[in-house]
Amino acid sequence: MNDDFRITDCSARVILDSRGNTTVEASVKIGNFIGTCGAPSGASTGATEVIPFRNGSPEETVENFYARVRQRLIGFNAFNQSGFDDLLREIDGSENFADIGGNLSTALSIACAKAVANKLGIPLYRYAGGNFRAKLPKPLGNVLGGGKHAINGTTIQEFLVSNSSESFLKAIMVNSKIHKRVGQLLSEKLPGQSIGVGDERAWVASISDEDAMDIMKRACNEISSEEKVNVVMGSDLAASNFFDGSSYNYRNHKLSRDQQIDFVKAMVKEKGFTIIEDPMDEEDFDGFSLITSSVGSRALIVGDDLYTTNARRIEKGIEMHSTNGVLIKVNQIGTLTETWRAVKAATEASMKNVISHRSGETTDDFIAHLSIAFSSSYIKTGTIGGERLAKLNELVRIEEELKE
């Protein structure tokens, strides 16, 4: 068995992401079977994420792979995923993958799993999830925003939508209709002005966060009535990006910590948002807890920069009752095994997980498969754009496969 799954070759290369920036892709071969993964890159990153590239350079990361990493992987039993991921950690020798790069480790880890799944003749979601009852997540789409994903948009980074359609295909179509309606409403509000899109293909306009919430609510109500489905609104505030150590700095005003907490509570109680991500600074576990204790029964309060897919940080959040949800991004922690440990810690504490894309994406669809393997409540992506639809359309195919 072990000989059958020995890695016979592996390779890495520089590719472009959806922003036109360089990232890395890796391939792992087991005889005639191959797995390939292109790693995405984030713009809005948590302080405790792994380092994506060696010395900040995808090119140097690939050079180092051929000099120091490749030969150590050839001959390893790829069926031992946790052992493979541990070997990547051993080769790197640091806590944050500063030497070989977290994006390379992510690409190699997922490529290894894909190669084994291909050799076994089963889809990645079945291999990564084991013997389980497959359940599709709901699509959580970014339709309007700013932050680090766009210039001159809202202070709040993302305004998100999801819905309760009977099929995944219908759900992504409804999200797309909301995206279109938001664009129309922005054009009506700002006649003669060009309305653009950001990194994740969400609309970007020079409006206040309050105006954005009103436009979101109107668009969601109209499409909900038209399509006869329940639509929910969400938001990724990415609050660390506009926190200066004492105040939360919005476009035209500042909020203290207590005012920020009250503002987020009002988003749920008065504006109707039921998914709230990163409402406080990434080290304010207690601030998250105050929000969750107040509105957690009405909304999913999600930690992203707070946790960075790190099981130890999630365990701290569990202890402090900081959130009832966690965002999952493989390249925040660097390997499939450590991502699985983060999901396991959250699941055992009855926290819902939301698997997520990055702002600088590739056309790789591995998060679609992991959303099923991890029983994710939502898969967070854009609503349009080829690199986003690669994930969503793959889940349409998987939905069809599961029905058959």
C-alpha positions in Angstrom: 0.0 0.0 0.0 2.7 2.5 1.0 4.7 1.8 -2.2 1.6 2.4 -4.3 1.2 5.9 -2.9 4.9 7.0 -3.0 5.4 10.5 -4.4 7.3 10.0 -7.7 7.8 13.6 -8.5 6.6 17.1 -7.5 7.0 20.6 -9.0 6.2 24.2 -8.4 5.8 27.3 -10.6 4.9 30.9 -10.5 1.4 31.8 -11.8 -0.8 34.9 -11.7 -3.8 35.4 -9.4 -7.0 37.3 -10.1 -5.3 40.7 -9.3 -2.5 40.0 -11.8 0.0 39.4 -9.0 2.2 36.4 -8.8 1.5 33.5 -6.6 2.6 29.8 -6.6 1.2 26.6 -7.9 2.4 23.1 -7.0 1.9 19.6 -8.5 2.4 16.3 -6.8 2.7 13.0 -8.8 2.0 9.5 -7.7 3.0 7.4 -10.8 0.5 8.4 -13.5 -1.7 10.3 -11.1 -1.2 14.0 -10.4 -2.7 16.7 -8.2 -2.2 20.4 -8.8 -3.2 23.4 -6.6 -2.8 27.1 -7.2 -2.7 29.0 -3.9 -4.6 32.3 -3.5 -3.4 35.4 -1.8 -5.1 37.8 0.6 -4.9 41.6 0.8 -6.8 41.9 4.1 -4.7 39.5 6.2 -4.6 38.7 9.9 -1.5 39.5 11.9 -1.1 35.8 12.9 -1.4 34.3 9.4 1.6 32.4 8.1 4.0 34.2 5.8 2.8 33.6 2.2 6.2 33.7 0.4 9.9 33.4 1.2 11.2 37.0 1.7 7.9 38.2 0.1 8.9 36.7 -3.3 6.9 33.9 -5.2 9.9 33.6 -7.5 12.4 33.0 -4.6 9.8 30.6 -3.0 9.9 28.5 -6.1 13.7 28.6 -6.4 14.0 27.5 -2.7 11.5 24.7 -3.4 13.8 23.2 -6.0 16.9 23.8 -3.9 15.7 22.5 -0.5 12.2 21.0 -0.6 11.5 18.9 -3.6 13.9 16.1 -3.0 12.7 15.7 0.6 9.2 15.0 -0.7 9.9 12.5 -3.4 9.4 9.0 -2.1 7.1 10.0 0.7 3.9 8.1 1.3 1.3 10.6 0.0 -1.5 8.6 1.6 -0.2 9.8 5.0 -1.5 13.4 4.7 -0.8 14.4 8.2 2.8 13.0 7.9 3.2 14.9 4.7 2.1 18.1 6.3 4.3 17.5 9.3 7.2 17.0 6.9 6.5 20.4 5.4 6.7 21.9 8.9 9.9 20.1 9.6 11.6 21.3 6.3 10.5 24.9 7.1 11.6 24.8 10.7 9.6 28.0 11.7 6.2 28.7 13.3 4.9 30.7 10.3 6.3 29.0 7.2 8.7 32.0 6.7 11.3 29.8 5.0 9.3 27.8 2.4 6.3 30.1 2.3 2.7 29.4 3.5 1.3 29.7 0.0 3.7 27.0 -1.3 3.0 24.7 1.7 -0.8 25.2 1.1 -0.4 24.4 -2.6 1.7 21.3 -1.9 -0.6 20.1 0.9 -3.7 20.3 -1.3 -1.9 19.0 -4.3 -0.9 15.9 -2.3 -4.5 15.3 -1.3 -5.7 15.7 -4.8 -3.1 13.3 -6.2 -4.3 10.6 -3.7 -7.9 11.2 -4.4 -7.2 10.9 -8.2 -5.4 7.6 -7.6 -8.2 6.3 -5.5 -10.7 7.4 -8.2 -12.8 9.5 -5.8 -13.5 13.3 -5.6 -11.5 15.4 -3.2 -14.5 16.1 -1.0 -15.0 12.4 -0.4 -11.3 11.8 0.3 -10.9 14.8 2.6 -14.3 14.2 4.3 -14.1 10.4 4.7 -17.3 8.4 5.2 -19.9 11.1 5.8 -23.2 12.3 4.7 -22.4 15.0 2.2 -24.2 18.3 2.6 -23.7 21.4 0.4 -23.0 24.8 2.0 -25.0 27.9 1.2 -23.3 30.4 -1.0 -22.3 33.7 0.8 -21.6 36.2 -1.9 -19.8 39.6 -1.7 -21.9 42.2 -3.6 -20.7 45.6 -2.3 -17.8 46.9 -0.4 -14.4 48.6 -0.1 -11.8 48.3 2.6 -8.5 46.8 1.4 -10.3 45.2 -1.6 -10.9 48.5 -3.4 -10.1 52.2 -3.6 -12.6 54.8 -2.4 -15.3 52.3 -1.4 -17.0 51.9 1.9 -15.0 51.6 5.1 -16.7 48.3 5.9 -14.9 45.8 3.6 -17.8 43.6 2.5 -21.5 43.5 2.3 -22.6 39.9 1.7 -25.8 38.0 0.8 -27.1 34.4 1.0 -30.5 32.8 0.5 -32.6 29.7 1.2 -33.1 28.5 -2.4 -33.9 24.8 -2.8 -30.9 24.2 -5.0 -27.3 25.5 -5.0 -27.7 26.6 -8.6 -30.8 28.6 -7.8 -29.0 30.1 -4.7 -26.1 31.4 -6.7 -28.4 32.8 -9.4 -30.4 34.7 -6.7 -27.1 36.1 -5.3 -26.1 37.2 -8.8 -29.5 38.9 -9.2 -29.0 40.8 -6.0 -25.5 41.9 -7.2 -27.0 43.2 -10.4 -29.8 45.0 -8.5 -27.2 46.7 -6.2 -25.4 47.9 -9.3 -28.6 49.4 -10.6 -29.4 51.1 -7.4 -25.9 52.6 -7.1 -26.3 54.0 -10.7 -29.6 55.6 -9.7 -28.1 57.1 -6.6 -25.0 58.4 -8.3 -26.1 59.4 -11.8 -23.4 60.2 -14.3 -20.7 58.5 -12.1 -18.9 55.4 -13.1 -19.6 52.4 -10.8 -16.8 49.9 -10.6 -15.9 46.6 -8.9 -13.2 45.6 -6.5 -10.9 42.7 -6.2 -13.7 40.2 -5.5 -16.0 41.7 -8.2 -18.2 43.4 -5.6 -19.5 46.9 -6.4 -17.5 49.8 -5.3 -18.9 53.3 -4.9 -18.0 56.4 -2.9 -20.9 56.2 -0.4 -21.2 55.9 3.4 -21.5 52.6 5.1 -25.0 53.6 6.2 -26.1 54.3 2.6 -24.6 50.9 1.6 -26.7 49.2 4.2 -29.9 50.8 2.9 -29.1 49.9 -0.7 -28.4 46.3 0.4 -31.6 46.1 2.3 -33.6 47.4 -0.6 -32.0 45.1 -3.2 -32.4 42.1 -1.0 -36.1 42.8 -0.2 -36.8 43.3 -3.9 -35.1 40.1 -5.1 -36.5 38.1 -2.2 -40.0 39.1 -3.1 -39.4 38.5 -6.8 -37.8 35.1 -6.4 -39.9 34.1 -3.3 -36.9 33.0 -1.2 -35.6 34.2 2.1 -32.5 36.4 1.7 -30.1 37.1 4.5 -27.6 39.9 4.7 -24.1 39.7 6.1 -21.0 41.9 6.5 -17.3 41.5 6.9 -16.2 44.7 8.7 -12.5 43.7 8.7 -12.4 46.1 11.7 -8.7 45.7 12.3 -8.0 47.5 9.1 -9.5 50.8 10.4 -8.7 50.5 14.1 -5.8 52.8 15.1 -5.3 51.4 18.6 -8.0 53.5 20.3 -10.7 54.4 17.7 -12.5 52.8 14.7 -12.0 55.3 11.9 -14.9 55.4 9.4 -15.1 57.7 6.4 -16.6 60.7 8.2 -16.5 59.8 11.9 -14.7 57.9 14.6 -16.1 55.4 17.1 -14.7 54.3 20.5 -14.6 50.6 21.4 -17.9 50.8 23.2 -19.5 52.7 20.3 -18.2 50.2 17.8 -19.8 47.4 19.8 -23.1 49.3 19.9 -22.9 50.0 16.2 -22.5 46.3 15.4 -25.3 45.4 17.7 -27.5 47.9 15.8 -26.5 46.3 12.5 -28.2 43.1 13.7 -31.1 44.5 15.7 -32.1 47.4 13.5 -30.6 46.8 10.1 -31.3 43.1 9.9 -27.8 41.7 9.3 -27.6 38.1 10.4 -23.9 37.3 9.6 -21.2 39.5 11.1 -17.5 38.9 10.5 -14.6 40.6 12.3 -16.6 43.4 13.9 -13.7 44.2 16.3 -9.9 44.4 16.3 -8.2 41.0 15.8 -6.9 40.9 19.4 -10.1 42.0 21.1 -11.5 38.6 22.1 -13.5 40.2 24.8 -15.1 42.7 22.5 -16.2 39.9 20.2 -17.6 38.2 23.3 -19.7 41.2 24.3 -21.2 41.3 20.8 -21.9 37.5 20.7 -23.5 37.5 24.1 -25.8 40.3 23.0 -26.8 39.3 19.5 -25.4 35.8 19.0 -28.9 34.3 19.2 -29.9 36.3 16.2 -26.7 36.3 14.1 -23.7 34.3 13.2 -20.7 36.2 14.6 -17.6 35.0 12.7 -13.9 35.3 13.5 -11.5 35.6 10.7 -8.5 37.8 11.5 -9.3 36.9 15.1 -8.5 33.2 14.5 -6.6 32.9 11.2 -7.6 29.2 11.0 -5.4 28.5 14.0 -6.7 25.8 16.4 -5.0 27.4 19.4 -6.6 30.8 18.8 -10.0 29.1 18.2 -9.7 27.4 21.5 -9.1 30.7 23.2 -12.2 32.1 21.5 -14.2 29.1 22.7 -13.0 29.6 26.2 -14.0 33.3 26.1 -17.2 32.7 24.2 -16.0 35.2 21.6 -17.9 33.9 18.5 -20.3 31.3 17.3 -18.7 31.0 13.9 -15.2 30.7 12.4 -13.9 31.5 8.9 -11.6 28.9 7.3 -8.8 29.7 4.9 -6.2 27.0 4.3 -3.4 29.4 3.4 -3.8 31.3 6.7 -2.3 28.2 8.5 -0.5 26.5 5.6 -1.6 22.9 5.5 -4.7 20.8 5.1 -4.1 18.9 8.3 -3.9 22.0 10.5 -7.0 23.4 8.7 -8.8 20.2 9.6 -7.7 20.6 13.3 -9.1 24.1 13.3 -12.4 22.9 11.9 -12.5 20.1 14.4 -11.9 22.4 17.4 -14.7 24.7 16.2 -17.1 21.9 15.4 -16.7 20.2 18.8 -17.6 23.6 20.4 -20.8 23.8 18.2 -19.3 26.7 16.2 -20.3 26.9 12.6 -17.6 27.2 10.0 -17.5 29.3 6.8 -14.9 28.3 4.2 -13.6 31.3 2.3 -11.8 32.4 -0.8 -9.2 35.1 -0.8 -9.3 38.5 -2.6 -6.4 37.4 -4.9 -7.8 34.1 -6.2 -6.8 31.5 -8.6 -9.2 29.3 -10.7 -8.6 26.4 -8.3 -11.8 24.9 -6.9 -10.4 23.1 -3.9 -12.4 25.1 -1.4 -15.6 23.9 -3.0 -14.6 20.3 -2.1 -13.4 21.3 1.4 -16.7 23.1 2.1 -18.4 19.7 1.9 -15.6 17.8 3.6 -15.8 20.2 6.5 -19.6 20.4 6.6 -19.3 24.2 6.2 -22.5 26.2 6.7 -21.5 28.7 4.0 -18.9 29.0 1.3 -17.8 32.7 1.0 -17.0 33.9 -2.5 -17.8 36.7 -4.8 -21.1 36.4 -6.8 -19.5 36.9 -10.3 -16.0 36.6 -11.8 -14.4 33.5 -13.3 -12.1 32.7 -10.4 -15.1 33.0 -8.0 -17.5 31.0 -10.3 -14.9 28.2 -10.6 -15.8 27.3 -7.0 -19.5 27.9 -7.3 -20.0 26.0 -10.6 -18.0 23.1 -9.1 -20.6 22.9 -6.3 -23.3 22.8 -8.9 -21.6 19.8 -10.5 -21.2 18.2 -7.1 -24.8 18.8 -6.2 -25.8 16.9 -9.4 -23.4 14.1 -8.6 -24.8 13.7 -5.0 -28.4 13.6 -6.3 -27.4 10.8 -8.7 
